[in-house]
């Protein structure tokens, strides 16, 4: 009997240590490929090493510790850019053709390479939600660059909330069918993480009028046609932002009065996962402009540029 309990105790100890090793291994494995994720600094392979290093300094320190060096090296960070409108790394014929852009500029975190397509698919279609924070964090460098551009365009004027120059963050909505299929809206999740990180108000400002098939299967002309009148803005949300844009000021006379100052532009940041032709961003921006007389400065931030 004594030998039995001794043997049982040894087996239990071995199983416990094995379980601990497995848990430790899984905790430090790369969530994208499963390889060991060490504490090595972010892997940077670029001719513009110094410039890229500065650009990526906006990533949280935990990012590099969470993924393996191979996956770090596979990320095609989209910097520097060539097209000042859509943020593409090459000359963009879509933006050259467009004459009625309703948004000022888009910036994307990465180019939509095969690796990035696989990463996003793991999250969107296969329910691997543990990737959510890392994918959202990848937006931070592009957000910082876009914020600097937006402030530069406006002469450095801050928004009402004095938070990184933005009045609000919003997102591209999905249809009810798509929400039920996936269980979440990836653009909304990304927007929430970004807004929380930088303390910017997050507003659900748009309604998707109808369900559409996946845009990835369509040509440019089909996308443009399909997204026409696809979105409506929520007037009550726009009205609240419009009211905030007319803050009172005191006169310089001996009897100060609260007077409405001329309405300034409302600076909005629209979040989506993929920018291809810009038709979705264009349709959202058009819907937002139609619901207010206050000028809107609409910028888009997307995870990938295809």
C-alpha positions in Angstrom: 0.0 0.0 0.0 2.8 2.4 0.9 4.4 1.7 -2.5 1.1 2.4 -4.2 0.7 5.9 -2.6 4.4 6.7 -3.3 3.9 5.8 -6.9 0.7 7.8 -7.1 2.4 10.8 -5.5 5.2 10.6 -8.0 2.8 10.4 -11.0 0.8 13.3 -9.7 3.9 15.4 -9.2 5.1 14.6 -12.7 1.7 15.4 -14.2 1.6 18.7 -12.3 5.0 19.7 -13.5 4.1 18.7 -17.1 1.0 20.8 -16.9 2.9 23.8 -15.6 5.4 23.5 -18.4 2.6 23.3 -21.0 0.9 26.4 -19.5 4.2 28.3 -19.4 4.9 27.4 -23.0 1.5 28.4 -24.2 1.7 31.7 -22.3 4.9 32.6 -24.1 4.0 31.2 -27.6 3.4 33.5 -30.5 -0.4 33.8 -31.0 0.0 34.1 -34.7 2.2 31.1 -35.5 2.7 29.2 -32.2 6.5 29.6 -32.1 8.2 30.8 -28.9 7.8 34.5 -28.3 10.8 35.9 -26.5 11.5 39.3 -25.0 13.7 40.4 -27.9 13.3 43.9 -29.1 11.1 44.6 -32.1 12.7 43.2 -35.3 13.3 46.0 -37.8 14.6 45.3 -41.3 14.5 48.4 -43.4 16.8 50.7 -45.3 15.2 53.5 -43.3 15.9 51.9 -40.0 16.0 55.0 -37.9 12.8 56.4 -39.4 10.9 53.2 -38.9 12.2 52.8 -35.4 10.7 56.2 -34.5 7.5 55.3 -36.3 7.2 52.0 -34.3 8.0 53.6 -31.0 4.3 54.2 -30.5 3.7 50.5 -30.1 3.4 49.4 -26.5 6.5 47.6 -25.1 4.4 44.4 -24.6 3.9 44.1 -28.4 7.4 42.9 -29.3 7.4 40.5 -26.3 4.1 38.9 -27.4 5.1 37.7 -30.9 8.0 35.8 -32.3 10.8 37.5 -34.3 9.7 35.8 -37.5 6.2 37.3 -37.3 7.7 40.6 -36.3 9.8 40.6 -39.5 6.8 39.6 -41.6 4.8 42.8 -40.8 4.8 45.1 -43.8 4.4 48.4 -42.0 3.0 51.0 -44.4 5.6 53.7 -44.1 6.7 55.8 -45.8 3.6 56.5 -48.0 3.3 57.8 -51.5 -0.4 58.8 -51.9 -1.3 61.6 -49.5 -5.0 60.7 -49.8 -5.3 56.9 -49.3 -1.9 56.3 -47.7 -0.7 53.8 -50.3 3.0 53.1 -50.6 2.8 53.6 -54.4 1.1 56.0 -56.8 -2.6 55.4 -56.5 -4.8 55.5 -59.7 -8.0 55.4 -57.6 -7.2 58.7 -55.9 -6.1 60.3 -59.2 -9.5 59.5 -60.7 -11.5 60.6 -57.7 -12.7 64.2 -57.7 -15.3 64.2 -55.0 -13.6 62.8 -52.0 -15.7 63.3 -48.8 -12.8 62.5 -46.5 -9.4 64.2 -46.2 -7.1 61.2 -45.9 -6.7 57.6 -44.9 -3.8 56.0 -43.3 -3.3 52.2 -42.8 -1.1 50.3 -40.4 0.1 47.6 -42.9 0.1 46.5 -46.5 -2.4 43.7 -47.0 0.2 40.9 -47.7 -0.7 37.2 -47.6 0.6 37.0 -44.0 -1.6 40.0 -42.9 -4.6 38.5 -44.7 -4.1 35.3 -42.7 -3.7 37.1 -39.4 -6.9 39.1 -40.0 -8.8 35.9 -41.2 -7.8 34.1 -38.0 -9.5 36.9 -36.0 -12.5 37.8 -38.2 -13.5 34.4 -39.5 -12.1 31.8 -37.2 -12.9 33.4 -33.9 -9.3 33.8 -32.6 -10.2 36.8 -30.5 -6.9 36.6 -28.5 -5.4 38.4 -31.5 -7.7 41.4 -31.0 -5.4 43.5 -28.8 -2.3 42.9 -30.9 -4.1 43.7 -34.2 -5.5 46.9 -32.7 -2.2 48.0 -31.2 -0.7 47.8 -34.7 -2.9 50.8 -35.5 -1.1 53.0 -33.0 1.9 54.1 -35.1 -0.3 55.0 -38.1 -2.7 56.8 -35.7 0.2 58.9 -34.3 1.4 59.8 -37.8 -2.2 60.7 -39.0 -2.7 62.8 -35.9 0.4 64.9 -36.7 -0.8 65.3 -40.2 -4.3 66.4 -39.1 -2.9 69.0 -36.7 -0.5 70.3 -39.3 -3.3 70.7 -41.8 -5.4 72.7 -39.3 -2.5 74.9 -38.2 -2.2 72.9 -34.9 -5.7 73.7 -33.6 -6.9 71.3 -31.0 -10.3 69.6 -30.8 -12.8 70.3 -28.1 -11.7 67.5 -25.9 -8.0 68.5 -26.2 -7.2 64.8 -26.6 -4.8 64.2 -29.5 -6.7 66.7 -31.7 -9.8 64.5 -32.3 -13.4 65.3 -31.4 -14.5 61.7 -31.7 -13.7 58.2 -33.0 -16.3 56.3 -34.9 -16.4 53.1 -37.0 -17.8 51.5 -40.1 -20.9 49.4 -39.0 -21.6 45.9 -40.2 -25.1 44.5 -41.1 -27.2 42.6 -38.7 -26.5 39.4 -40.6 -22.8 39.9 -40.5 -22.8 40.7 -36.8 -24.8 37.6 -36.1 -22.4 35.5 -38.2 -19.2 36.7 -36.5 -20.5 37.8 -33.2 -18.7 41.1 -33.3 -17.7 44.1 -35.5 -13.9 44.2 -35.9 -13.9 47.9 -36.8 -15.9 48.7 -33.6 -13.5 46.6 -31.5 -10.5 48.3 -33.0 -12.1 51.7 -32.5 -12.9 51.0 -28.9 -9.3 49.9 -28.1 -7.8 53.0 -29.9 -10.3 55.4 -28.2 -9.6 53.9 -24.8 -5.8 54.1 -25.3 -5.9 57.7 -26.2 -8.9 58.9 -24.2 -10.9 60.0 -27.2 -14.8 59.9 -27.2 -16.1 56.9 -29.1 -19.4 57.4 -30.9 -21.6 54.9 -32.8 -22.5 57.4 -35.5 -23.6 55.3 -38.6 -26.3 52.9 -39.6 -25.8 50.3 -42.3 -29.0 50.4 -44.4 -28.8 46.9 -45.9 -26.7 43.7 -46.0 -24.2 43.4 -48.8 -22.0 40.5 -50.0 -18.3 40.6 -49.1 -16.6 43.5 -50.9 -13.4 41.3 -51.5 -15.2 39.4 -54.2 -16.2 42.6 -56.2 -14.6 44.8 -58.8 -13.9 48.5 -58.2 -17.0 49.5 -60.2 -19.2 47.0 -58.3 -17.9 48.3 -55.0 -18.6 51.9 -55.9 -22.2 51.0 -56.9 -22.8 48.7 -54.0 -21.8 51.2 -51.3 -23.9 54.1 -52.8 -26.5 55.1 -50.2 -25.4 52.2 -48.0 -25.0 54.2 -44.8 -27.0 56.7 -42.8 -25.7 58.9 -40.1 -27.4 59.1 -36.7 -28.6 62.7 -36.5 -28.8 62.8 -32.7 -25.1 62.0 -32.4 -24.1 64.5 -35.0 -26.2 67.1 -33.3 -24.3 66.6 -30.0 -21.0 67.1 -31.7 -22.3 70.1 -33.5 -23.3 71.7 -30.2 -19.8 71.1 -28.9 -18.2 72.9 -31.8 -19.8 76.3 -30.8 -18.2 76.9 -27.4 -18.9 80.3 -25.9 -16.1 82.9 -25.4 -15.8 86.1 -23.3 -15.5 89.5 -24.9 -12.6 91.8 -24.0 -14.9 94.6 -22.8 -15.5 95.4 -19.1 -18.7 93.4 -19.2 -17.9 90.0 -20.5 -20.6 88.1 -22.3 -20.8 84.5 -23.4 -21.1 84.7 -27.1 -21.2 81.9 -29.7 -18.1 81.8 -31.7 -18.2 80.7 -35.3 -18.5 76.9 -35.6 -15.2 75.2 -36.1 -14.7 72.0 -38.0 -15.4 68.8 -36.2 -12.5 66.4 -36.6 -13.6 62.8 -36.8 -11.6 59.6 -37.1 -13.3 56.7 -38.9 -12.0 53.2 -38.3 -12.3 50.2 -40.6 -10.2 47.0 -41.1 -9.3 47.1 -44.8 -9.1 50.0 -47.4 -9.2 48.8 -51.0 -10.9 51.4 -53.3 -12.0 53.7 -50.6 -15.7 53.3 -51.6 -16.8 52.3 -48.0 -15.0 55.2 -46.4 -16.4 57.5 -49.1 -19.9 56.3 -48.5 -19.6 56.7 -44.7 -18.1 60.2 -45.0 -20.9 61.2 -47.4 -23.6 60.1 -45.0 -21.9 62.0 -42.1 -21.7 65.2 -44.2 -25.3 65.0 -45.2 -26.6 65.2 -41.6 -24.9 68.4 -40.4 -24.3 72.0 -41.5 -21.2 72.1 -39.4 -18.0 71.4 -41.4 -16.5 68.0 -40.8 -12.9 67.0 -41.2 -13.1 63.3 -41.7 -10.0 61.1 -41.6 -9.9 57.3 -41.9 -7.6 54.9 -40.1 -7.6 51.3 -41.4 -5.7 48.3 -40.4 -4.6 47.3 -43.9 -4.3 48.9 -47.3 -4.8 46.3 -50.1 
